[in-house]
Amino acid sequence: MSERQVVEIGGRELSLSNLDKVLYPDAGFTKAHVIDYYARIAPLLLTHLHGRPLTMKRYPDGVDGETFFEKRCPSHAPEWIETITMPGARKGKDVEHCTIDDESGLAWVSNLASLELHTSLARRPDVHTPTSVVFDLDPGEGASIVECAEIALILRDAFARMELEAFPKTSGKKGLQVYLPLNTPTSYEDTRGFALAVAELLERVHPDKVTSNMRKDLRTRKVLIDWSQNHLHKTTVCVYSLRATATPRVSTPVTWDEITAVDEPTALGFEATDVLDRVDALGDLFADVETVEQRLPQLGS
């Protein structure tokens, strides 16, 4: 029988369970630690979660146990958890996603052992309009974050020539993600086409370093620029989300100076405590992703 503790968070009562359960065995990091991290990072994280359809990746038995994605907001969700309807991948099968807009909602999600929070690139009320383009840089066998950093800088410089500003973050695992904020009218068709065109261009210019093809046998010692995340039915791990790694690593915003300085595969491996210290010192390095307004250029025009 699970032990429960009733607490008040954000003006609402929540029943939290199994707070002593270890979810990251290598670090002794418990569910209580997970809830505490999300409570402390909430002022920044909620800026990026707010209004976005959420897909939870749950680890009820910890990072070494079985996991599952939960796209549909569960029927046992509190009545105050808001939802947003997304077209399902299968025709006629709409999906009601949870949206997490406050501290109490974040605590509820944490209590479900949803270690990873994956969000849409769009937000309510228009789920068909992405607010950013994302380039997910994934190192193949024989490559690492060192190679990802090199490609991220190439992307940054290419965007600068288009008079566009981009923002990097770690994936929390092996790679990096570069976000190009738009916050202007666009469509997934446009952002996906742009991301593919950029990935294919870099593949032609740097064939020994870059691939735009998902096939694993083509990725050895190269970086995959995954452009396919720019899709109505895809989600990307949210900035400041924990990851299900051996220790509680976090998808962390970083500076371009930090990307430039990457020189070893273990670089930029930030854990929860590191991230809390960083935000105290640096604030939200990803804040501008939610506000900067830019328009996609017409490539080849």
Disulfide bonds with the S-S distance in Angstrom:
Cys73-Cys98 1.95
